[in-house]
Amino acid sequence: MVHNHIDSALLDYDIQEIKELAKVIGFGVESVVIQKREPDVKYFMGEGKVKELSAMVKDLGVDAVIFNEELSPRQVRALEAMLEPAQVWDRTQVILEIFRRRAVTKESKLQVELAGLNYLYPRIYGLGGVMSRLGGGIGTRGPGETKLEILKRVIRGRIRKLEKELKEAEARRITTSKQRVRNTVQVSIVGYTNAGKSTLLNAFSKTAKPSYADDKVFATLDTRHRRFLNLEGKPVILVDTVGFVNFMPEKVLDAFKSTLEVISYSDLILHVIDLSSPIMDEQERTVMRILEELGAGDRPVIKVYNKLDLYKGPVLQDGISVSALKGTNLDQLKNAVVSALLTVDNNAVT
């Protein structure tokens, strides 16, 4: 596992995060290798460090080496040759695999498949290991040159089919969303993965069919709607969304962008922030950056500092501190939501 970034304040957390991501897909981390330098075009890391890593692979008998960056096709080919028999994974592959395992609805499964194929397509030549993990079901084992060309056409066709199906799903969602916008007030819950968004949704909605909430990264992939309260004759709907993560792969974000666009026409955003995280500020900046990319940067936001039960620091004045799990200060947050919605200057509140 290699980390390329220089900022030592974030290094420990980044290492812990990629360890947790690796654990989700079944890997236990035997060792960590850090190299602070500009990426090498061929190997990503320096050739000397690759040789050192190759020796570690043999000594430890590891099954995989995970790089905490997205690797180019050339880098994967070179590294697989140097590090065999270990598999070479990059951060994007790990996140795609987690999304594949966590996808529940038909649409989220299509989105994950599309992201995987868009990642795979430019990496076809010589990537037997990657293809066996990401290209299941499309005949990717050991093709010759002619078969590779056929495979590329098959993948292109599948990508077009997925894009068409997702556009149809998006059109249906837009119709439904327009009806919701006319008839309801929408409050989107956003945040870094594992910040407690689904726990907050369940605590507020008190639904008999709770949203899946667990202490895991990317526990929620599908957008979920729950009725919260009535405001001047209109129901207020809470919308739970997929969690964000630092260095969110562009292909993943693109595939889920149509689903996440619900955030951009919300009347209010609840930004759930994990008080117990050692890099809370960095996670907050990551979420705000992604909201800007989604066109939701102008939406009103309430900061919800969650996991108060795990926090011993000073009270933060620019938001509301709660424990969604314990129910602490939820009435205060509810009042803040009502107050904010009553001042929203749009057609959702009349």
RAZICOR-V750190 format. One line per field, one symbol per residue. ss: DSSP state (h for helix, s for strand, l for the rest). A space follows every 50 residues. Layout:
ss=???
//
This chain:
ss=lllllllhhhhhhhhhhhhhhhhhlllllllllllllllslllsllhhhh hhhhhhhhhhlllsssslllllhhhhhhhhhhhlllsssshhhhhhhhhh hhlllhhhhhhhhhhhhhhhhllllllhhhhhhhllllllllllhhhhhh hhhhhhhhhhhhhhhhhhhhhhhhhhhhhhhhhsssssssssllllhhhh hhhhhllllllllllllllllllssssssssllssssssslllslllllh hhhhhhhhhhhhhhhllssssssslllllhhhhhhhhhhhhhhlllllll sssssslhhhlllllllllsslsllllslhhhhhhhhhhhhhllllllll
//
